[in-house]
Amino acid sequence: MKKEATEIVSAEALKQKIKPFKSAQFIFIWHRKDKRSDKDNITFMQKYIFDGLVKAGVMENDGWEQIKGSINHYFDMDNENGVTIIILEG
């Protein structure tokens, strides 16, 4: 699952032409069509997202120097499962 998710994120980052950045804060808005999964079972996917951004060359690494401040997670009931990621550079 990790390899597939990392590839999907990498391809999407390239498709969206996300400009490389040195450091950023991240806001994740998790869209869920039901409440069957616990929130911690959803947010673990952030690791795959960071790995995909590194693979795409958007981030140099996913360490302390690149991920600044806090990582915020919000949840939204929606018609489909997915995630919106807001990247606040700097």
Secondary structure by P-SEA (a helix, b strand, c coil): caaaaaaaaaaaaaaacccccccbbbbbbbbbccccccccccccaaaaaaaaaaaacccccccccccccbbbbbbbbccccbbbbbbbcc
